[in-house]
Amino acid sequence: MAQLKTPGVYVEEKNSFGTSIVANATAVPVFIGFTEKINQLNGEDINNINGSGNVKEPVLVRSMLEYEQHFGKADTTGSIAISEKVDPKTKAKTFYAKNVKDGVTGTYEPGLMYPSVANFFGNGGGSCYIVSIGEYDQFTSLTKAAVDMAYIKKAIEMAEQATLILPTDLIRFGKLDYYNWGTELTNFCQEEKKYFCVLDVIQNAANDPVYDEKDISNYRKNVTPDFPSYAAAYFPYLKSLTTYAYKDDMSNVTLDGHSITTTNNSTIEDVKTFLSTNYINMPPSPFMAGIYSRLDNATGVWTPPANTIPAGVIGPLVPLTNKQQEDLNVSNTGKSVNAIRSFTGRGTLVWGARTNDGNSLDWRYINVRRLFISMETDISKSLETFVFKPNVHNTWVEVKTMIESYLFGLFNDGAFAGTTPAGSYHVLIGVGETMTDEDVLNGYMRVSIQVAPVRPAEFIVLTFSQMIGQ
């Protein structure tokens, strides 16, 4: 209190509580890819972060309306080729979609950014960052060299609340490049220790409902991070409720090689009806990011993101058997792949909760890795207030109390496996426990935290026996 000179009554407020740890957001993804436009809400361009390059600053969006204001709508730059077959007896029309480039039925692949963000929000996502690396019409002209990963990582660092990384749209460059970038981004997650990467296993035939083991082996062979627990992969693609996007004048649609606009109105309406019910097969990662967000908000980041239904999905493209999932879930390589399966009477379910480090007893499960990322981020940020404070007993007590209070809150919420606080976590700090006198002289304050995280009941074994009636 200031020196008192004037007679009267003075009130002095004292803090009853010490410094507290603030829990940060846990499921805010960064989507990387191409967009229709790249504008601020005032109409100005979003700034490049690599000079004359194509990597833009991250923009936080909280809804599809906000996304469209900044980045426009779905990709209509591709040509949709429609073939028509008429039954000679019934005269009924049947339409088929083809990709003009390769002529293979049903392989039209538009830009994935817009439908990825839409399905993120559709599965419970709250907010996300968009890092645009170009407009739709630039995709064909930009080579993989234009995907400047150094600046993309810089853009991710600029996204202050980001915790998840989704390079889904980069799948269109091909599996080898996508897997190389996935490896680099996973290592980046470990370096920063505050991100988790959600990846997809690319299917060689994106519309082929047949299981091909080569898809899995290609992923395991080419995704080779030093610290694989910072990523998870999902398979197969999903038959989504995302429909083909076409221009208002249908100028990007052809019917049997001819412009759709030259046909009669009834045929145009038939084609529109076909396109409105012809759905795109989507990689599962954006659906999973939304599920992460939904479960984090409902229960907590320690909740395994499995045994839950993805929204906006007809079903998995490839029906998997128990035998096929055995190799996905448990592999000698350790690179577990999480299956999405369809079960009679239950619908489509996420049926795996492992990181790419499936052989690690510590970091096998997604919820464990993400819980530790969350705790490390929250505690590290709060400890910044203690930099340059006296490295003495009173400070250590304050730090220990602050961390224990934070962990007690997590314990009450169900984040730990122990039945009591003492059986769930320990916090150690001080000379003789975590530091030596030399550490203090050198300016080091060392804190040791041990926790018992919740792990999923992945295998439930029921044992039955008969007893003799009495």
FENTA-V491188 format. One record per backbone hydrogen bond with DSSP energy under -1.0 kcal/mol. NH is the residue of the N-H (numbers start at 1). CO is the residue of the C=O. Records with the same first field share a line. If there is no record, write none. Layout:
BEGIN
NH: CO  CO
END
This chain:
BEGIN
30: 164
31: 129
32: 166
33: 131
35: 134
36: 71
37: 71
39: 70
40: 44
43: 40
46: 38
49: 55
53: 50
56: 132
57: 47
59: 130
61: 128
67: 63
68: 64
69: 65
70: 66
71: 67
72: 68
80: 252
81: 98
82: 254
83: 96
85: 94
87: 92
91: 87
94: 85
96: 83
98: 81
99: 104
103: 99
106: 97
107: 104
116: 112
117: 113
118: 114
119: 115
120: 116
121: 117
122: 118
124: 121
125: 120
128: 61
129: 29
130: 59
131: 31
133: 33
136: 35
138: 135
139: 136
142: 138
146: 143
147: 144
148: 146
149: 147
152: 148
153: 149
154: 150
155: 151
156: 152
157: 153
158: 154
159: 156
160: 158
162: 159
163: 28
164: 28
165: 196
166: 30
170: 167
171: 168
172: 169
173: 170
174: 171
178: 174
179: 175
180: 176
181: 177
182: 178
183: 179
184: 180
185: 181
186: 182
187: 183
188: 184
189: 185
190: 186
191: 187
192: 188
193: 189
196: 163
197: 230
198: 165
199: 232
201: 234
208: 205
215: 212
217: 213
218: 214
219: 215
220: 216
221: 217
222: 218
223: 219
230: 227
231: 228
232: 197
234: 199
235: 338
238: 282
239: 315
240: 238  280
241: 312
250: 247
253: 250
254: 80
255: 258
256: 82
258: 255
260: 253
262: 259
263: 260
268: 264
269: 265
270: 266
271: 267
272: 268
273: 269
274: 270
275: 271
276: 272
277: 274
280: 242
282: 238
288: 284
289: 285
290: 286
291: 287
292: 288
293: 289
294: 290
295: 291
296: 292
297: 293
298: 294
299: 295
300: 295
303: 300
306: 304
307: 350
314: 239
317: 237
325: 321
326: 322
328: 324
329: 325
330: 326
334: 331
336: 334
337: 328
338: 233
340: 235
341: 349
343: 347
346: 343
347: 343
349: 341
350: 308
351: 339
355: 364
356: 228  231
358: 334
360: 357
366: 353
369: 365
370: 366
371: 367
372: 368
373: 369
374: 370
375: 371
376: 372
377: 373
378: 374
379: 375
380: 376
381: 377
382: 378
383: 379
385: 382
386: 383
387: 384
389: 386
392: 390
396: 392
397: 393
398: 394
399: 395
400: 396
401: 397
402: 398
403: 399
404: 400
405: 401
406: 402
407: 403
408: 404
409: 405
410: 406
411: 407
412: 408
413: 409
414: 411
415: 410
417: 452
424: 421
425: 421
426: 450
428: 448
432: 435
433: 430
434: 430
435: 430
440: 436
441: 437
442: 438
443: 440
444: 439
448: 428
450: 426
452: 424
454: 415
458: 456
END
